[in-house]
Amino acid sequence: MLDIRSLSKIYPNGTHALQDFSLNIGKGELVAVIGGSGCGKSTLLRLLSGLEAPTQGQISLEGRLLTEPDSLVNIVFQEPRLFPWLTVADNIGFGLRNLASRERDEQVSAALEKIGLRGYEKRWIKELSGGQAQRVALARALVTKPAVLLLDEPFSALDAMTRVELQDHLIDLWRANATTMLLVTHDIEEAAYLADRVVVMRPWPGRILEVVDIGLPRQRNRMSDELADVKRRLSDLLAHSLHDGSRTASA
């Protein structure tokens, strides 16, 4: 589905942000990437979204090389990045401007139903809570039916209760749309709860330390011993990666 081969990025100032990143993500899979500062998480998303070109390696989607931004790949950021001069409905329908107005309205209405904001069509973004705004951002990203959705720490700016609620909501959207998702997060609990697999990165330069298969059925119990075991393993791997990174940086 999404094939990432030997991806590396060296910036003009000499910073080696990412080295030999290779991963195959299956259709409909939800993969999380965790790692500390300098492990190349943000660089990876910029490369996958086509916002930057790799120094080495290639990205292909369903056998087709990706070398620039593509309509089949959408991204949701930490901040909703909505258009404040547009209503909720117009924000969600922004990527559907080529459709007839009736069809666009139907798709926007269905998207609002999925995110639990039916009746909010004419509201302005400033009238929404942080969690509601991020729901709108998710709906806008998914309404165009992308093959891949990239998520750049989408819940990190929210309070704990809202973050938990939106994690469950993301799982519902993932099931409903069967969209392949790549989630970058600093939150080990979030990665363990949401992902099928977790990629643990090590820094300086950013590269894969280990890929962990979560292997737990859904719906997952946040308080289960099995999930606690996964979180401990991820925490140990992350601590190891950061220790190695600090030694590399000081060498």
C-alpha angles and dihedrals in degrees: 000000000000109000118189114186128189093326115187134168128194115178123219090256089061097257109149099211101168133018130194097330110180125173137147115211117196125225110279094009122139111214126180127204120205132178144123131269114307096024094116100248095136092041090053092055093047090052094047092048092051094242089122135024121237121244087221138003134034144254123215132182117202089342095310120115116240113213101152140019110309132199090228092063121065131176136210117201134206089261115050093237092204125163107258093199091060129071122245091261093049091048092053093044095046093104092047097063091121092064126088110266094248093052091044091051091050093052092046090049091051091049091051089051091053094052094044096246102112108151093034094094097113098038122113121238092246088063093061130089119238091260093049091049091052089050088055090049090053091048092049091051094048101039091079088056099237119194090224131030118196116203119198105198089305097178103036095099093054130089117262097258094048090045092055091047093051093046088059090044091053090054089052091051091046091054093045095049102031087219121167107240134195112192123194111199141156090208113098093192091052092049093049094046098046109031136083088204133011123212111208112204131203121208141235093064105014112243140147117279097178142336111225121204105214094203097189124130123240138275087053124206110229090207099047123122089231093058090045089056091052091049091051091051092049091046092052092049092048092049089050092050093050091048090052090046093052091051091049093048092050095044 
